[in-house]
Amino acid sequence: SRGGRRTARTEVMFGPPGHAYVYFTYGMHWCLNFVTREAGMPQAVLVRALEPGPGVGRCGGPGLLTRALGVDAALNGAALLPPDLYVVDDGAPKRHVYVTARVGVGGTGVWEKRLLRYVVDSPALSRHLRPSARRGR
């Protein structure tokens, strides 16, 4: 939450981990986050992209992803469990995870250059990794 403030919009982020925090941004896109810390600690991870399966539209950015998956306010607060919303291991070969600076946080002081973006290079990404950004983990 911006500044750690608890509001009606951010309430889900203050709850237990393993829930979806969904919000509308820029008056046009839904964003999907997974709450990751214990109740009372407002932290969540923005799901920026995924490699779509057959019959799923482009998912190379937060707005495209939520549109392709039909994510909207109805899933805000949903537990990350079947049948509503869940993540599965599809058995795909493991790939290298790169760690880069965050996207879209320019001019935010110490957070601007923090390596808090974890990504697997993929054609499904809206922004591909530059060779200089490919610091492995």
N, C-alpha and C positions, 0 to 999 in steps of 0.2 A: 504494500500500500504506500502511496506517496506520503512520505514523512511518518509512516507507521500509524496513521490516523484510522480509527475505526469508524466506518460510516455504513449506512444501509447497503451501499454498493459493495464494500469490501468485507462485509460480515463473514462470508464463507471462508475467506482467507484466514480468519481468526479461529476457525473451527478445527476439527481434527484432520490429520493428513489422509490422503486417499480419496479426496473429493475434487470435483470439477469446480473451478472458479471461472465463470463465463461472463464477459462484459462486452458492451458495445463501445466502439471507439471511432473517433473521427466522423461520427454520424453515419457510418456506412459499413463497418466490419465488426463481426463478432470475433473475440479472441478467446482461446481455450487455454487454461492454465491448470496444472495439477498442484493441489495444496500439498506441501512437503514437510512442514514442521509440526510439532505438537501444538495442541490447542493453545491459543493465546499468543503464539509466535507467528505473525502474518508473513509467511513466505510461500511462494508458489513459483512454479517453472512454466514459462510460456512455451507452448508447443508451436514452433514456428513452421514446421514442414514435416511431411512424411512421404514415403514412396507409396503411391496409390496402387491398390490391387486392381484386378480386372473390373471394368465397369465403373470405376471411381474416377471422378474428374481430377484436374490438376490440383495439387496440394503443396505448391512451392512457395507458400507464404501464409501467414496466419489467417488472412481473410479468405484466400482460396481454399485453405484446409477446412475451415469451418463451413464454408459454403458447400464444398464437395461432400462433407460428412453430415450435413444437415444439423450442425450444432447451432443452437440459439439459446435464449434465456431459459427455456424449459429445462435445460440440462444444468443450469447453475445450481450447485450444491449436490448434484448427483454423486453417489458413491461410485468409485471406479471399479464396478463389479458388473457382471452380466445381469440382466440383458441390456441395460441402458448404454453404458459406456465403459469400455475396457481395452486393455492393451494385451496383445498376444505375441508370443514368440513364434514366428512363422517358419523357423528352422533355417532361415537364410544364413549363408556363411557369415561368420563374424568379420567385421571390417574395422579398420583403424579409426579411432575417434580422435579428431583434432580439437584443440582448445584454442579459441580466438577471443578477441575483444568483442564486447556486446555490440549489437546492431541497433541504431536508432537512439542512442543515449549521448550524442555529442554535446559538449559543453557542460557536462555534469560533474566536473572535477575528478575526484579519485575514481569514481565509477566508470568513467569514460574508457579507461584503458585496462580495467580489470578483466582478466581472462575468465569470463563466466559464460561463454557460449561454447557448447559442446556439439560437434557436428561430424557427420560422416559425409564425405564428398559424394554427391549424387547428382545425376541429371535432373532430378526432381526439385532441386533447390532453386529459389528465385535469384539468389546471389551465389555464384560459385566461389569456392575458396581460391584466393590468390596464392601463388606459390609461397610468398613471404608469410602468409597467415597459417601455413600448414605446420604448425608446431605440434608435434605429436604428444600423446599421453598414453 
